[in-house]
Amino acid sequence: MSRISPVTGLIVAAALALGACSGGSTPTAAPPSAAPASAAGGGGGGTASAVTIQNFAFNPPTISVKVGTKVTWTNQDSTGHTVTFDTGSDTSDTLANAATYDHTFATAGSFTYHCKIHPTMKGTVTVTQ
């Protein structure tokens, strides 16, 4: 009867874990859609991208999109959250579970945001031409 040494077992487990972690990436953009202008302005016709609010975090915490992209935040926590831009330019109402907030980015730049109820929750949208 053959046995695997503890060291060999750890090496195999580590290799399997690394292989599972490097298998793919999370898409940040959905197929093109007609996007209405947000309160911040900008034309429609861009693409769409999604951010999930779950476990008191924005996921992904950082996304990159093109000008004209509509980003939709969906709250999947049982408690309310907001999407509040650090510049004070725009904020959502308190989002209950399953509620969404949309914002279309009309200009290039880096836009940081947070939850005004839970200020440790932070995210960034980088918008390029």
N, CA, C and O atoms as a printed pandas DataFrame, in Angstrom:
     atom_number atom_name residue_name chain_id  residue_number  x_coord  y_coord  z_coord
0              1         N          MET        A               1    0.846   -1.165    0.000
1              2        CA          MET        A               1    0.000    0.000    0.000
2              3         C          MET        A               1    0.895    1.232    0.000
3              4         O          MET        A               1    1.827    1.314    0.801
4              5         N          SER        A               2    0.630    2.189   -0.882
5              6        CA          SER        A               2    1.482    3.374   -0.947
6              7         C          SER        A               2    0.779    4.546   -0.293
7              8         O          SER        A               2   -0.443    4.678   -0.353
8              9         N          ARG        A               3    1.574    5.383    0.325
9             10        CA          ARG        A               3    1.044    6.565    0.994
10            11         C          ARG        A               3    1.700    7.796    0.397
11            12         O          ARG        A               3    2.851    7.753   -0.039
12            13         N          ILE        A               4    0.953    8.901    0.382
13            14        CA          ILE        A               4    1.496   10.177   -0.058
14            15         C          ILE        A               4    1.999   10.895    1.177
15            16         O          ILE        A               4    1.295   11.005    2.181
16            17         N          SER        A               5    3.236   11.386    1.088
17            18        CA          SER        A               5    3.791   12.093    2.247
18            19         C          SER        A               5    3.036   13.399    2.458
19            20         O          SER        A               5    2.470   13.939    1.508
20            21         N          PRO        A               6    3.016   13.915    3.679
21            22        CA          PRO        A               6    2.333   15.187    3.943
22            23         C          PRO        A               6    2.841   16.323    3.060
23            24         O          PRO        A               6    2.052   17.161    2.624
24            25         N          VAL        A               7    4.131   16.363    2.794
25            26        CA          VAL        A               7    4.702   17.424    1.948
26            27         C          VAL        A               7    4.178   17.300    0.533
27            28         O          VAL        A               7    3.789   18.295   -0.078
28            29         N          THR        A               8    4.164   16.082    0.007
29            30        CA          THR        A               8    3.650   15.866   -1.350
30            31         C          THR        A               8    2.173   16.250   -1.417
31            32         O          THR        A               8    1.729   16.863   -2.388
32            33         N          GLY        A               9    1.424   15.892   -0.394
33            34        CA          GLY        A               9    0.004   16.258   -0.355
34            35         C          GLY        A               9   -0.201   17.754   -0.369
35            36         O          GLY        A               9   -1.098   18.247   -1.054
36            37         N          LEU        A              10    0.617   18.493    0.377
37            38        CA          LEU        A              10    0.515   19.960    0.392
38            39         C          LEU        A              10    0.871   20.546   -0.964
39            40         O          LEU        A              10    0.222   21.489   -1.419
40            41         N          ILE        A              11    1.888   20.003   -1.613
41            42        CA          ILE        A              11    2.289   20.502   -2.938
42            43         C          ILE        A              11    1.172   20.281   -3.946
43            44         O          ILE        A              11    0.864   21.172   -4.738
44            45         N          VAL        A              12    0.564   19.099   -3.924
45            46        CA          VAL        A              12   -0.538   18.794   -4.844
46            47         C          VAL        A              12   -1.723   19.718   -4.570
47            48         O          VAL        A              12   -2.322   20.252   -5.504
48            49         N          ALA        A              13   -2.065   19.909   -3.293
49            50        CA          ALA        A              13   -3.185   20.791   -2.944
50            51         C          ALA        A              13   -2.914   22.224   -3.391
51            52         O          ALA        A              13   -3.812   22.892   -3.905
52            53         N          ALA        A              14   -1.687   22.700   -3.201
53            54        CA          ALA        A              14   -1.336   24.063   -3.616
54            55         C          ALA        A              14   -1.418   24.205   -5.128
55            56         O          ALA        A              14   -1.912   25.214   -5.630
56            57         N          ALA        A              15   -0.942   23.207   -5.855
57            58        CA          ALA        A              15   -0.996   23.258   -7.315
58            59         C          ALA        A              15   -2.434   23.280   -7.808
59            60         O          ALA        A              15   -2.764   24.022   -8.733
60            61         N          LEU        A              16   -3.292   22.471   -7.194
61            62        CA          LEU        A              16   -4.706   22.474   -7.594
62            63         C          LEU        A              16   -5.363   23.812   -7.293
63            64         O          LEU        A              16   -6.144   24.318   -8.099
64            65         N          ALA        A              17   -5.051   24.387   -6.141
65            66        CA          ALA        A              17   -5.626   25.683   -5.780
66            67         C          ALA        A              17   -5.177   26.763   -6.738
67            68         O          ALA        A              17   -5.987   27.579   -7.179
68            69         N          LEU        A              18   -3.884   26.779   -7.068
69            70        CA          LEU        A              18   -3.389   27.784   -8.014
70            71         C          LEU        A              18   -4.007   27.604   -9.389
71            72         O          LEU        A              18   -4.336   28.585  -10.056
72            73         N          GLY        A              19   -4.165   26.373   -9.812
73            74        CA          GLY        A              19   -4.779   26.116  -11.112
74            75         C          GLY        A              19   -6.210   26.604  -11.162
75            76         O          GLY        A              19   -6.653   27.132  -12.182
76            77         N          ALA        A              20   -6.940   26.433  -10.065
77            78        CA          ALA        A              20   -8.338   26.886  -10.019
78            79         C          ALA        A              20   -8.429   28.394  -10.040
79            80         O          ALA        A              20   -9.378   28.945  -10.598
80            81         N          CYS        A              21   -7.465   29.076   -9.445
81            82        CA          CYS        A              21   -7.499   30.540   -9.374
82            83         C          CYS        A              21   -7.126   31.202  -10.684
83            84         O          CYS        A              21   -7.557   32.325  -10.944
84            85         N          SER        A              22   -6.339   30.541  -11.517
85            86        CA          SER        A              22   -5.841   31.206  -12.719
86            87         C          SER        A              22   -6.648   30.881  -13.953
87            88         O          SER        A              22   -6.229   31.185  -15.070
88            89         N          GLY        A              23   -7.812   30.262  -13.765
89            90        CA          GLY        A              23   -8.557   29.758  -14.904
90            91         C          GLY        A              23   -9.321   30.773  -15.715
91            92         O          GLY        A              23   -9.697   30.450  -16.842
92            93         N          GLY        A              24   -9.580   31.954  -15.244
93            94        CA          GLY        A              24  -10.385   32.851  -16.050
94            95         C          GLY        A              24  -10.453   34.223  -15.446
95            96         O          GLY        A              24   -9.829   34.505  -14.424
96            97         N          SER        A              25  -11.211   35.066  -16.083
97            98        CA          SER        A              25  -11.376   36.427  -15.588
98            99         C          SER        A              25  -12.856   36.751  -15.532
99           100         O          SER        A              25  -13.678   36.088  -16.164
100          101         N          THR        A              26  -13.177   37.772  -14.773
101          102        CA          THR        A              26  -14.556   38.195  -14.641
102          103         C          THR        A              26  -14.816   39.306  -15.653
103          104         O          THR        A              26  -14.138   40.332  -15.613
104          105         N          PRO        A              27  -15.770   39.134  -16.551
105          106        CA          PRO        A              27  -16.053   40.198  -17.510
106          107         C          PRO        A              27  -16.646   41.415  -16.806
107          108         O          PRO        A              27  -17.394   41.281  -15.837
108          109         N          THR        A              28  -16.306   42.601  -17.302
109          110        CA          THR        A              28  -16.850   43.803  -16.695
110          111         C          THR        A              28  -17.853   44.499  -17.593
111          112         O          THR        A              28  -18.547   45.413  -17.147
112          113         N          ALA        A              29  -17.945   44.091  -18.842
113          114        CA          ALA        A              29  -18.859   44.771  -19.738
114          115         C          ALA        A              29  -19.832   43.774  -20.349
115          116         O          ALA        A              29  -19.469   42.645  -20.678
116          117         N          ALA        A              30  -21.052   44.208  -20.490
117          118        CA          ALA        A              30  -22.079   43.398  -21.128
118          119         C          ALA        A              30  -22.153   43.793  -22.605
119          120         O          ALA        A              30  -21.503   44.755  -23.014
120          121         N          PRO        A              31  -22.927   43.072  -23.404
121          122        CA          PRO        A              31  -23.081   43.444  -24.805
122          123         C          PRO        A              31  -23.650   44.849  -24.950
123          124         O          PRO        A              31  -24.303   45.346  -24.032
124          125         N          PRO        A              32  -23.413   45.501  -26.095
125          126        CA          PRO        A              32  -23.923   46.862  -26.291
126          127         C          PRO        A              32  -25.429   46.934  -26.093
127          128         O          PRO        A              32  -26.167   46.012  -26.437
128          129         N          SER        A              33  -25.867   48.067  -25.524
129          130        CA          SER        A              33  -27.289   48.304  -25.345
130          131         C          SER        A              33  -27.541   49.794  -25.432
131          132         O          SER        A              33  -26.622   50.598  -25.282
132          133         N          ALA        A              34  -28.762   50.150  -25.669
133          134        CA          ALA        A              34  -29.109   51.562  -25.667
134          135         C          ALA        A              34  -29.134   52.029  -24.230
135          136         O          ALA        A              34  -29.914   51.516  -23.428
136          137         N          ALA        A              35  -28.296   52.992  -23.887
137          138        CA          ALA        A              35  -28.196   53.439  -22.500
138          139         C          ALA        A              35  -28.756   54.845  -22.376
139          140         O          ALA        A              35  -28.295   55.755  -23.064
140          141         N          PRO        A              36  -29.740   55.035  -21.510
141          142        CA          PRO        A              36  -30.265   56.380  -21.328
142          143         C          PRO        A              36  -29.254   57.259  -20.610
143          144         O          PRO        A              36  -28.388   56.757  -19.894
144          145         N          ALA        A              37  -29.360   58.546  -20.796
145          146        CA          ALA        A              37  -28.468   59.471  -20.109
146          147         C          ALA        A              37  -28.815   59.485  -18.631
147          148         O          ALA        A              37  -29.978   59.336  -18.256
148          149         N          SER        A              38  -27.798   59.667  -17.790
149          150        CA          SER        A              38  -28.042   59.745  -16.354
150          151         C          SER        A              38  -28.232   61.195  -15.953
151          152         O          SER        A              38  -28.191   62.098  -16.789
152          153         N          ALA        A              39  -28.438   61.402  -14.671
153          154        CA          ALA        A              39  -28.581   62.756  -14.151
154          155         C          ALA        A              39  -27.324   63.569  -14.382
155          156         O          ALA        A              39  -27.376   64.798  -14.419
156          157         N          ALA        A              40  -26.182   62.889  -14.540
157          158        CA          ALA        A              40  -24.926   63.596  -14.761
158          159         C          ALA        A              40  -24.773   64.029  -16.213
159          160         O          ALA        A              40  -23.815   64.724  -16.552
160          161         N          GLY        A              41  -25.691   63.633  -17.064
161          162        CA          GLY        A              41  -25.630   64.045  -18.457
162          163         C          GLY        A              41  -25.015   62.973  -19.329
163          164         O          GLY        A              41  -24.729   61.870  -18.864
164          165         N          GLY        A              42  -24.811   63.298  -20.600
165          166        CA          GLY        A              42  -24.198   62.366  -21.535
166          167         C          GLY        A              42  -25.252   61.706  -22.391
167          168         O          GLY        A              42  -26.412   61.583  -21.997
168          169         N          GLY        A              43  -24.835   61.287  -23.558
169          170        CA          GLY        A              43  -25.749   60.660  -24.479
170          171         C          GLY        A              43  -25.849   59.179  -24.245
171          172         O          GLY        A              43  -25.015   58.592  -23.555
172          173         N          GLY        A              44  -26.863   58.573  -24.813
173          174        CA          GLY        A              44  -27.045   57.145  -24.712
174          175         C          GLY        A              44  -26.269   56.433  -25.792
175          176         O          GLY        A              44  -25.414   57.022  -26.454
176          177         N          GLY        A              45  -26.573   55.159  -25.966
177          178        CA          GLY        A              45  -25.980   54.407  -27.054
178          179         C          GLY        A              45  -24.676   53.740  -26.701
179          180         O          GLY        A              45  -24.029   53.189  -27.591
180          181         N          GLY        A              46  -24.247   53.756  -25.440
181          182        CA          GLY        A              46  -22.995   53.127  -25.056
182          183         C          GLY        A              46  -23.208   51.675  -24.697
183          184         O          GLY        A              46  -24.195   51.058  -25.098
184          185         N          THR        A              47  -22.271   51.137  -23.937
185          186        CA          THR        A              47  -22.388   49.768  -23.475
186          187         C          THR        A              47  -22.854   49.773  -22.021
187          188         O          THR        A              47  -23.052   50.833  -21.428
188          189         N          ALA        A              48  -23.025   48.601  -21.463
189          190        CA          ALA        A              48  -23.472   48.494  -20.080
190          191         C          ALA        A              48  -22.454   47.692  -19.281
191          192         O          ALA        A              48  -21.760   46.834  -19.827
192          193         N          SER        A              49  -22.371   47.969  -18.009
193          194        CA          SER        A              49  -21.481   47.262  -17.110
194          195         C          SER        A              49  -22.176   47.143  -15.764
195          196         O          SER        A              49  -23.032   47.964  -15.435
196          197         N          ALA        A              50  -21.818   46.128  -14.979
197          198        CA          ALA        A              50  -22.531   45.870  -13.732
198          199         C          ALA        A              50  -21.592   45.785  -12.539
199          200         O          ALA        A              50  -20.473   45.282  -12.642
200          201         N          VAL        A              51  -22.073   46.291  -11.395
201          202        CA          VAL        A              51  -21.392   46.169  -10.121
202          203         C          VAL        A              51  -22.407   45.591   -9.138
203          204         O          VAL        A              51  -23.543   46.060   -9.065
204          205         N          THR        A              52  -22.002   44.589   -8.393
205          206        CA          THR        A              52  -22.848   43.972   -7.384
206          207         C          THR        A              52  -22.467   44.520   -6.016
207          208         O          THR        A              52  -21.285   44.686   -5.714
208          209         N          ILE        A              53  -23.461   44.798   -5.199
209          210        CA          ILE        A              53  -23.232   45.190   -3.811
210          211         C          ILE        A              53  -23.593   43.977   -2.965
211          212         O          ILE        A              53  -24.756   43.581   -2.888
212          213         N          GLN        A              54  -22.574   43.392   -2.331
213          214        CA          GLN        A              54  -22.812   42.176   -1.563
214          215         C          GLN        A              54  -21.749   42.049   -0.479
215          216         O          GLN        A              54  -20.582   42.375   -0.700
216          217         N          ASN        A              55  -22.160   41.571    0.695
217          218        CA          ASN        A              55  -21.249   41.404    1.834
218          219         C          ASN        A              55  -20.547   42.718    2.175
219          220         O          ASN        A              55  -19.353   42.737    2.476
220          221         N          PHE        A              56  -21.306   43.815    2.123
221          222        CA          PHE        A              56  -20.797   45.140    2.442
222          223         C          PHE        A              56  -19.582   45.517    1.601
223          224         O          PHE        A              56  -18.607   46.072    2.108
224          225         N          ALA        A              57  -19.659   45.205    0.292
225          226        CA          ALA        A              57  -18.573   45.539   -0.633
226          227         C          ALA        A              57  -19.141   45.724   -2.032
227          228         O          ALA        A              57  -20.153   45.122   -2.393
228          229         N          PHE        A              58  -18.467   46.577   -2.821
229          230        CA          PHE        A              58  -18.771   46.731   -4.237
230          231         C          PHE        A              58  -17.911   45.709   -4.979
231          232         O          PHE        A              58  -16.703   45.634   -4.756
232          233         N          ASN        A              59  -18.534   44.922   -5.861
233          234        CA          ASN        A              59  -17.797   43.894   -6.581
234          235         C          ASN        A              59  -18.106   43.943   -8.067
235          236         O          ASN        A              59  -19.255   43.719   -8.445
236          237         N          PRO        A              60  -17.146   44.221   -8.916
237          238        CA          PRO        A              60  -15.760   44.478   -8.581
238          239         C          PRO        A              60  -15.595   45.878   -7.991
239          240         O          PRO        A              60  -16.379   46.776   -8.298
240          241         N          PRO        A              61  -14.575   46.069   -7.140
241          242        CA          PRO        A              61  -14.386   47.381   -6.527
242          243         C          PRO        A              61  -13.878   48.424   -7.517
243          244         O          PRO        A              61  -14.079   49.622   -7.313
244          245         N          THR        A              62  -13.229   47.983   -8.574
245          246        CA          THR        A              62  -12.710   48.885   -9.596
246          247         C          THR        A              62  -13.088   48.339  -10.964
247          248         O          THR        A              62  -12.857   47.166  -11.258
248          249         N          ILE        A              63  -13.674   49.196  -11.801
249          250        CA          ILE        A              63  -13.984   48.793  -13.178
250          251         C          ILE        A              63  -13.490   49.863  -14.130
251          252         O          ILE        A              63  -13.338   51.027  -13.757
252          253         N          SER        A              64  -13.240   49.455  -15.363
253          254        CA          SER        A              64  -12.862   50.379  -16.430
254          255         C          SER        A              64  -13.891   50.258  -17.536
255          256         O          SER        A              64  -14.223   49.157  -17.975
256          257         N          VAL        A              65  -14.395   51.407  -17.984
257          258        CA          VAL        A              65  -15.407   51.434  -19.029
258          259         C          VAL        A              65  -15.087   52.549  -20.017
259          260         O          VAL        A              65  -14.232   53.393  -19.749
260          261         N          LYS        A              66  -15.754   52.553  -21.127
261          262        CA          LYS        A              66  -15.612   53.604  -22.141
262          263         C          LYS        A              66  -16.642   54.707  -21.891
263          264         O          LYS        A              66  -17.677   54.468  -21.269
264          265         N          VAL        A              67  -16.356   55.901  -22.374
265          266        CA          VAL        A              67  -17.307   57.006  -22.305
266          267         C          VAL        A              67  -18.624   56.544  -22.934
267          268         O          VAL        A              67  -18.624   55.887  -23.975
268          269         N          GLY        A              68  -19.731   56.888  -22.304
269          270        CA          GLY        A              68  -21.054   56.506  -22.797
270          271         C          GLY        A              68  -21.579   55.216  -22.195
271          272         O          GLY        A              68  -22.694   54.796  -22.504
272          273         N          THR        A              69  -20.790   54.584  -21.339
273          274        CA          THR        A              69  -21.207   53.325  -20.726
274          275         C          THR        A              69  -22.137   53.572  -19.549
275          276         O          THR        A              69  -21.900   54.453  -18.723
276          277         N          LYS        A              70  -23.196   52.781  -19.488
277          278        CA          LYS        A              70  -24.104   52.807  -18.339
278          279         C          LYS        A              70  -23.645   51.731  -17.368
279          280         O          LYS        A              70  -23.527   50.561  -17.733
280          281         N          VAL        A              71  -23.388   52.133  -16.130
281          282        CA          VAL        A              71  -23.038   51.180  -15.075
282          283         C          VAL        A              71  -24.266   51.005  -14.188
283          284         O          VAL        A              71  -24.904   51.982  -13.797
284          285         N          THR        A              72  -24.589   49.757  -13.876
285          286        CA          THR        A              72  -25.722   49.440  -13.011
286          287         C          THR        A              72  -25.203   48.761  -11.752
287          288         O          THR        A              72  -24.514   47.743  -11.817
288          289         N          TRP        A              73  -25.541   49.336  -10.615
289          290        CA          TRP        A              73  -25.221   48.748   -9.315
290          291         C          TRP        A              73  -26.472   48.030   -8.825
291          292         O          TRP        A              73  -27.564   48.594   -8.880
292          293         N          THR        A              74  -26.332   46.789   -8.343
293          294        CA          THR        A              74  -27.443   46.016   -7.815
294          295         C          THR        A              74  -27.116   45.597   -6.385
295          296         O          THR        A              74  -26.091   44.965   -6.129
296          297         N          ASN        A              75  -28.003   45.958   -5.457
297          298        CA          ASN        A              75  -27.790   45.604   -4.058
298          299         C          ASN        A              75  -28.281   44.183   -3.803
299          300         O          ASN        A              75  -29.466   43.891   -3.962
300          301         N          GLN        A              76  -27.372   43.308   -3.410
301          302        CA          GLN        A              76  -27.732   41.936   -3.077
302          303         C          GLN        A              76  -27.596   41.668   -1.574
303          304         O          GLN        A              76  -27.693   40.523   -1.133
304          305         N          ASP        A              77  -27.371   42.729   -0.793
305          306        CA          ASP        A              77  -27.351   42.602    0.665
306          307         C          ASP        A              77  -28.765   42.782    1.199
307          308         O          ASP        A              77  -29.625   43.337    0.515
308          309         N          SER        A              78  -29.003   42.319    2.406
309          310        CA          SER        A              78  -30.320   42.488    3.026
310          311         C          SER        A              78  -30.469   43.864    3.662
311          312         O          SER        A              78  -31.568   44.242    4.066
312          313         N          THR        A              79  -29.379   44.614    3.755
313          314        CA          THR        A              79  -29.411   45.968    4.308
314          315         C          THR        A              79  -29.259   46.998    3.188
315          316         O          THR        A              79  -28.756   46.678    2.111
316          317         N          GLY        A              80  -29.687   48.215    3.438
317          318        CA          GLY        A              80  -29.619   49.257    2.424
318          319         C          GLY        A              80  -28.219   49.814    2.239
319          320         O          GLY        A              80  -27.417   49.843    3.173
320          321         N          HIS        A              81  -27.937   50.256    1.015
321          322        CA          HIS        A              81  -26.656   50.878    0.665
322          323         C          HIS        A              81  -26.932   52.017   -0.315
323          324         O          HIS        A              81  -28.010   52.100   -0.903
324          325         N          THR        A              82  -25.939   52.890   -0.480
325          326        CA          THR        A              82  -26.012   53.932   -1.507
326          327         C          THR        A              82  -24.798   53.842   -2.410
327          328         O          THR        A              82  -23.797   53.210   -2.073
328          329         N          VAL        A              83  -24.903   54.482   -3.561
329          330        CA          VAL        A              83  -23.770   54.732   -4.447
330          331         C          VAL        A              83  -23.629   56.242   -4.455
331          332         O          VAL        A              83  -24.445   56.940   -5.057
332          333         N          THR        A              84  -22.598   56.753   -3.793
333          334        CA          THR        A              84  -22.412   58.185   -3.618
334          335         C          THR        A              84  -21.040   58.570   -4.157
335          336         O          THR        A              84  -20.018   58.116   -3.642
336          337         N          PHE        A              85  -21.016   59.408   -5.193
337          338        CA          PHE        A              85  -19.747   59.818   -5.779
338          339         C          PHE        A              85  -19.039   60.793   -4.849
339          340         O          PHE        A              85  -19.659   61.694   -4.283
340          341         N          ASP        A              86  -17.729   60.600   -4.700
341          342        CA          ASP        A              86  -16.938   61.392   -3.760
342          343         C          ASP        A              86  -16.947   62.880   -4.090
343          344         O          ASP        A              86  -16.763   63.708   -3.197
344          345         N          THR        A              87  -17.154   63.227   -5.336
345          346        CA          THR        A              87  -17.191   64.640   -5.737
346          347         C          THR        A              87  -18.495   65.310   -5.332
347          348         O          THR        A              87  -18.613   66.534   -5.403
348          349         N          GLY        A              88  -19.479   64.513   -4.905
349          350        CA          GLY        A              88  -20.791   65.049   -4.552
350          351         C          GLY        A              88  -21.656   65.303   -5.769
351          352         O          GLY        A              88  -22.732   65.889   -5.653
352          353         N          SER        A              89  -21.196   64.864   -6.949
353          354        CA          SER        A              89  -21.925   65.135   -8.186
354          355         C          SER        A              89  -23.215   64.330   -8.318
355          356         O          SER        A              89  -24.150   64.771   -8.987
356          357         N          ASP        A              90  -23.278   63.167   -7.695
357          358        CA          ASP        A              90  -24.463   62.330   -7.846
358          359         C          ASP        A              90  -24.489   61.307   -6.712
359          360         O          ASP        A              90  -23.442   60.896   -6.211
360          361         N          THR        A              91  -25.673   60.908   -6.322
361          362        CA          THR        A              91  -25.844   59.852   -5.324
362          363         C          THR        A              91  -27.162   59.141   -5.578
363          364         O          THR        A              91  -28.122   59.721   -6.086
364          365         N          SER        A              92  -27.180   57.876   -5.211
365          366        CA          SER        A              92  -28.430   57.117   -5.326
366          367         C          SER        A              92  -29.252   57.328   -4.068
367          368         O          SER        A              92  -28.747   57.803   -3.051
368          369         N          ASP        A              93  -30.518   56.969   -4.152
369          370        CA          ASP        A              93  -31.313   56.818   -2.945
370          371         C          ASP        A              93  -30.771   55.589   -2.224
371          372         O          ASP        A              93  -29.924   54.883   -2.770
372          373         N          THR        A              94  -31.238   55.321   -1.017
373          374        CA          THR        A              94  -30.850   54.090   -0.339
374          375         C          THR        A              94  -31.444   52.919   -1.113
375          376         O          THR        A              94  -32.652   52.863   -1.341
376          377         N          LEU        A              95  -30.588   51.990   -1.513
377          378        CA          LEU        A              95  -31.006   50.846   -2.308
378          379         C          LEU        A              95  -31.350   49.678   -1.391
379          380         O          LEU        A              95  -30.490   49.193   -0.656
380          381         N          ALA        A              96  -32.585   49.231   -1.426
381          382        CA          ALA        A              96  -33.000   48.040   -0.683
382          383         C          ALA        A              96  -32.493   46.804   -1.422
383          384         O          ALA        A              96  -31.938   46.916   -2.515
384          385         N          ASN        A              97  -32.680   45.634   -0.831
385          386        CA          ASN        A              97  -32.283   44.388   -1.477
386          387         C          ASN        A              97  -32.933   44.280   -2.850
387          388         O          ASN        A              97  -34.132   44.515   -2.996
388          389         N          ALA        A              98  -32.137   43.924   -3.856
389          390        CA          ALA        A              98  -32.543   43.732   -5.252
390          391         C          ALA        A              98  -32.774   45.039   -6.006
391          392         O          ALA        A              98  -33.083   45.009   -7.197
392          393         N          ALA        A              99  -32.633   46.181   -5.344
393          394        CA          ALA        A              99  -32.805   47.464   -6.035
394          395         C          ALA        A              99  -31.543   47.786   -6.847
395          396         O          ALA        A              99  -30.446   47.325   -6.533
396          397         N          THR        A             100  -31.733   48.591   -7.899
397          398        CA          THR        A             100  -30.615   48.968   -8.762
398          399         C          THR        A             100  -30.494   50.479   -8.875
399          400         O          THR        A             100  -31.441   51.222   -8.620
400          401         N          TYR        A             101  -29.301   50.910   -9.265
401          402        CA          TYR        A             101  -29.013   52.321   -9.555
402          403         C          TYR        A             101  -28.164   52.350  -10.810
403          404         O          TYR        A             101  -27.190   51.606  -10.922
404          405         N          ASP        A             102  -28.529   53.206  -11.760
405          406        CA          ASP        A             102  -27.805   53.346  -13.024
406          407         C          ASP        A             102  -27.140   54.710  -13.110
407          408         O          ASP        A             102  -27.679   55.708  -12.630
408          409         N          HIS        A             103  -25.969   54.743  -13.723
409          410        CA          HIS        A             103  -25.293   56.010  -14.002
410          411         C          HIS        A             103  -24.538   55.844  -15.307
411          412         O          HIS        A             103  -23.754   54.906  -15.457
412          413         N          THR        A             104  -24.765   56.745  -16.253
413          414        CA          THR        A             104  -24.050   56.731  -17.524
414          415         C          THR        A             104  -22.932   57.755  -17.459
415          416         O          THR        A             104  -23.158   58.912  -17.104
416          417         N          PHE        A             105  -21.726   57.326  -17.802
417          418        CA          PHE        A             105  -20.540   58.171  -17.716
418          419         C          PHE        A             105  -20.297   58.879  -19.048
419          420         O          PHE        A             105  -19.986   58.248  -20.058
420          421         N          ALA        A             106  -20.445   60.201  -19.026
421          422        CA          ALA        A             106  -20.367   61.008  -20.248
422          423         C          ALA        A             106  -18.968   61.536  -20.515
423          424         O          ALA        A             106  -18.675   61.950  -21.637
424          425         N          THR        A             107  -18.102   61.531  -19.519
425          426        CA          THR        A             107  -16.757   62.074  -19.704
426          427         C          THR        A             107  -15.718   61.093  -19.168
427          428         O          THR        A             107  -16.006   60.269  -18.300
428          429         N          ALA        A             108  -14.509   61.201  -19.702
429          430        CA          ALA        A             108  -13.402   60.363  -19.245
430          431         C          ALA        A             108  -12.914   60.855  -17.885
431          432         O          ALA        A             108  -13.044   62.034  -17.554
432          433         N          GLY        A             109  -12.360   59.951  -17.118
433          434        CA          GLY        A             109  -11.794   60.314  -15.820
434          435         C          GLY        A             109  -11.897   59.151  -14.854
435          436         O          GLY        A             109  -12.353   58.063  -15.205
436          437         N          SER        A             110  -11.463   59.404  -13.633
437          438        CA          SER        A             110  -11.547   58.410  -12.577
438          439         C          SER        A             110  -12.579   58.894  -11.567
439          440         O          SER        A             110  -12.448   59.985  -11.013
440          441         N          PHE        A             111  -13.604   58.084  -11.329
441          442        CA          PHE        A             111  -14.716   58.473  -10.482
442          443         C          PHE        A             111  -14.774   57.532   -9.269
443          444         O          PHE        A             111  -15.133   56.361   -9.390
444          445         N          THR        A             112  -14.414   58.070   -8.107
445          446        CA          THR        A             112  -14.457   57.279   -6.884
446          447         C          THR        A             112  -15.821   57.460   -6.227
447          448         O          THR        A             112  -16.448   58.514   -6.335
448          449         N          TYR        A             113  -16.263   56.413   -5.549
449          450        CA          TYR        A             113  -17.569   56.463   -4.885
450          451         C          TYR        A             113  -17.524   55.628   -3.621
451          452         O          TYR        A             113  -16.577   54.878   -3.387
452          453         N          HIS        A             114  -18.558   55.769   -2.811
453          454        CA          HIS        A             114  -18.663   55.052   -1.539
454          455         C          HIS        A             114  -20.136   54.893   -1.182
455          456         O          HIS        A             114  -21.012   55.439   -1.852
456          457         N          CYS        A             115  -20.393   54.143   -0.124
457          458        CA          CYS        A             115  -21.731   54.054    0.454
458          459         C          CYS        A             115  -21.783   55.059    1.593
459          460         O          CYS        A             115  -20.975   54.982    2.518
460          461         N          LYS        A             116  -22.719   56.000    1.545
461          462        CA          LYS        A             116  -22.752   57.013    2.607
462          463         C          LYS        A             116  -23.243   56.442    3.935
463          464         O          LYS        A             116  -23.034   57.059    4.979
464          465         N          ILE        A             117  -23.887   55.282    3.918
465          466        CA          ILE        A             117  -24.316   54.620    5.148
466          467         C          ILE        A             117  -23.152   53.844    5.766
467          468         O          ILE        A             117  -23.013   53.778    6.987
468          469         N          HIS        A             118  -22.318   53.258    4.900
469          470        CA          HIS        A             118  -21.175   52.440    5.318
470          471         C          HIS        A             118  -19.933   52.978    4.607
471          472         O          HIS        A             118  -19.532   52.414    3.589
472          473         N          PRO        A             119  -19.309   54.054    5.111
473          474        CA          PRO        A             119  -18.228   54.748    4.401
474          475         C          PRO        A             119  -16.987   53.915    4.096
475          476         O          PRO        A             119  -16.155   54.335    3.292
476          477         N          THR        A             120  -16.842   52.740    4.718
477          478        CA          THR        A             120  -15.685   51.902    4.386
478          479         C          THR        A             120  -15.882   51.180    3.055
479          480         O          THR        A             120  -14.927   50.641    2.496
480          481         N          MET        A             121  -17.105   51.166    2.548
481          482        CA          MET        A             121  -17.375   50.565    1.241
482          483         C          MET        A             121  -16.988   51.584    0.172
483          484         O          MET        A             121  -17.551   52.677    0.116
484          485         N          LYS        A             122  -16.016   51.217   -0.682
485          486        CA          LYS        A             122  -15.512   52.159   -1.687
486          487         C          LYS        A             122  -15.337   51.469   -3.028
487          488         O          LYS        A             122  -15.128   50.258   -3.100
488          489         N          GLY        A             123  -15.426   52.260   -4.088
489          490        CA          GLY        A             123  -15.204   51.745   -5.424
490          491         C          GLY        A             123  -14.724   52.840   -6.353
491          492         O          GLY        A             123  -14.763   54.022   -6.011
492          493         N          THR        A             124  -14.269   52.436   -7.539
493          494        CA          THR        A             124  -13.780   53.384   -8.545
494          495         C          THR        A             124  -14.229   52.933   -9.922
495          496         O          THR        A             124  -14.161   51.751  -10.260
496          497         N          VAL        A             125  -14.690   53.893  -10.711
497          498        CA          VAL        A             125  -14.974   53.650  -12.128
498          499         C          VAL        A             125  -13.996   54.515  -12.915
499          500         O          VAL        A             125  -13.987   55.738  -12.779
500          501         N          THR        A             126  -13.176   53.872  -13.736
501          502        CA          THR        A             126  -12.257   54.575  -14.625
502          503         C          THR        A             126  -12.880   54.601  -16.004
503          504         O          THR        A             126  -13.195   53.559  -16.578
504          505         N          VAL        A             127  -13.056   55.810  -16.533
505          506        CA          VAL        A             127  -13.724   55.984  -17.817
506          507         C          VAL        A             127  -12.708   56.486  -18.839
507          508         O          VAL        A             127  -12.046   57.501  -18.620
508          509         N          THR        A             128  -12.590   55.764  -19.961
509          510        CA          THR        A             128  -11.655   56.141  -21.019
510          511         C          THR        A             128  -12.403   56.448  -22.307
511          512         O          THR        A             128  -13.568   56.085  -22.470
512          513         N          GLN        A             129  -11.709   57.126  -23.219
513          514        CA          GLN        A             129  -12.311   57.471  -24.513
514          515         C          GLN        A             129  -12.571   56.269  -25.337
515          516         O          GLN        A             129  -13.075   56.383  -26.454
